[in-house]
């Protein structure tokens, strides 16, 4: 449902602010706590916490976060490797419970226990995950884990 007081021009401008300034892919809104936990101190020093920020998941793009004013934070500004932007097998897919691409690959190919999805779900049920501060995308990794496992099959 649209806001009756918003003009079409404002709606267009708002949707444009969600596009990554580097690659024009629509970003996913992230909480400010995610940026506060992920940015290196020099980048954190430039953060405008009053603006809306977005995560760019495009693997071809070096921008990880951007704000409504088009301020960008690249992979060099982030404390950890970003799953969507790093092809190495040591990068985490699940940041809370250290499920790297390599560990998931070993599970899929060799059947080593535990099952990553079941292990993560069990920990979520026990309220142990901290995705908003551990995962650069600021949200649950289960979709990434499942997609990665399916790609290996």
Legacy VTK file of the C-alpha trace (Angstrom):
# vtk DataFile Version 3.0
C-alpha trace
ASCII
DATASET POLYDATA
POINTS 153 float
0.000 0.000 0.000
1.473 3.349 -0.969
1.539 6.497 1.084
-1.069 8.933 -0.244
1.219 11.863 0.590
4.179 10.533 -1.369
4.525 11.816 -4.899
5.614 9.572 -7.762
8.871 11.496 -7.906
9.557 10.703 -4.239
8.772 7.015 -4.751
11.145 6.912 -7.733
13.872 8.643 -5.717
13.428 6.214 -2.798
13.696 3.177 -5.078
16.786 4.683 -6.730
18.444 5.067 -3.315
18.270 1.271 -2.914
20.471 0.743 -5.986
24.171 0.187 -5.429
26.067 3.194 -6.827
28.746 0.850 -8.214
26.711 -1.831 -9.988
23.052 -0.685 -9.915
21.913 -3.901 -8.205
19.156 -3.392 -5.632
20.617 -3.519 -2.145
19.137 -5.169 0.922
18.495 -2.845 3.845
20.687 -3.572 6.864
20.564 -2.434 10.458
23.145 0.047 11.634
24.390 -2.492 14.230
25.619 -4.639 11.324
27.787 -1.837 9.963
29.043 -0.944 13.434
30.236 -4.508 13.928
31.601 -5.069 10.394
33.395 -1.835 9.484
37.072 -1.361 10.234
37.715 1.599 12.581
38.808 3.956 9.782
35.593 3.273 7.846
33.454 3.340 10.982
34.802 6.827 11.612
32.993 8.011 8.454
29.649 6.257 9.114
26.523 8.413 9.184
24.382 6.307 11.533
21.309 8.462 10.841
21.003 7.259 7.236
19.515 4.065 5.838
22.194 1.610 4.702
22.097 -1.245 2.219
24.089 -4.413 1.556
25.143 -5.121 -2.044
25.192 -8.873 -2.684
26.513 -8.691 -6.247
29.596 -10.893 -6.478
31.051 -8.741 -9.274
30.906 -5.564 -7.174
33.505 -4.478 -4.594
30.947 -2.394 -2.696
29.608 -4.140 0.398
27.534 -1.335 1.948
26.164 1.974 0.750
23.839 4.588 2.187
21.072 6.806 0.837
23.653 9.508 0.051
25.644 6.993 -2.037
28.506 6.747 0.466
30.074 3.348 -0.195
32.087 0.883 1.874
34.150 -1.633 -0.080
35.446 -5.084 0.780
38.625 -3.341 1.989
36.565 -1.538 4.668
35.133 -4.742 6.172
36.702 -6.769 8.994
35.807 -10.170 7.508
35.636 -11.806 4.092
32.191 -11.473 2.552
30.676 -14.768 1.348
28.957 -13.196 -1.661
32.183 -11.497 -2.814
34.917 -14.016 -2.014
35.432 -17.236 -3.994
37.914 -18.829 -1.585
36.870 -21.989 0.231
37.923 -20.647 3.633
35.311 -17.856 3.601
32.407 -18.453 6.006
28.944 -19.126 4.677
27.665 -19.179 8.269
29.530 -16.619 10.358
28.033 -17.537 13.728
29.006 -21.226 13.688
32.006 -21.172 11.333
30.547 -23.124 8.447
33.018 -22.296 5.696
32.620 -23.290 2.057
35.288 -25.943 2.667
33.506 -27.480 5.679
30.191 -27.555 3.815
31.893 -29.107 0.778
33.378 -31.830 3.004
29.928 -32.550 4.432
28.317 -32.788 0.972
31.092 -34.866 -0.632
32.113 -37.072 2.288
29.009 -37.070 4.482
30.931 -35.792 7.479
28.700 -34.876 10.430
26.997 -32.745 11.511
24.636 -31.601 8.777
25.284 -27.836 8.438
21.607 -26.876 8.081
20.500 -29.018 11.024
23.399 -27.742 13.153
22.561 -24.104 12.410
18.810 -24.635 12.986
19.515 -26.309 16.332
21.597 -23.319 17.412
18.951 -20.862 16.188
16.328 -22.673 18.313
18.636 -22.264 21.312
18.928 -18.522 20.567
22.673 -18.692 19.908
22.934 -16.956 16.556
23.976 -13.344 16.163
23.550 -12.805 12.449
23.003 -9.061 12.687
26.512 -8.616 14.120
28.405 -11.622 12.711
27.141 -11.863 9.129
28.029 -8.996 6.770
24.590 -9.260 5.127
23.055 -8.672 8.562
20.594 -11.553 8.330
20.338 -15.324 8.648
22.717 -17.415 6.579
20.487 -20.472 6.106
19.500 -19.416 2.588
23.168 -19.028 1.636
24.080 -22.388 3.195
21.253 -24.204 1.416
22.010 -22.561 -1.938
25.710 -23.352 -1.632
24.980 -26.988 -0.735
22.643 -27.311 -3.728
25.324 -25.879 -6.037
27.708 -28.610 -4.875
25.230 -31.401 -5.622
LINES 1 154
153 0 1 2 3 4 5 6 7 8 9 10 11 12 13 14 15 16 17 18 19 20 21 22 23 24 25 26 27 28 29 30 31 32 33 34 35 36 37 38 39 40 41 42 43 44 45 46 47 48 49 50 51 52 53 54 55 56 57 58 59 60 61 62 63 64 65 66 67 68 69 70 71 72 73 74 75 76 77 78 79 80 81 82 83 84 85 86 87 88 89 90 91 92 93 94 95 96 97 98 99 100 101 102 103 104 105 106 107 108 109 110 111 112 113 114 115 116 117 118 119 120 121 122 123 124 125 126 127 128 129 130 131 132 133 134 135 136 137 138 139 140 141 142 143 144 145 146 147 148 149 150 151 152
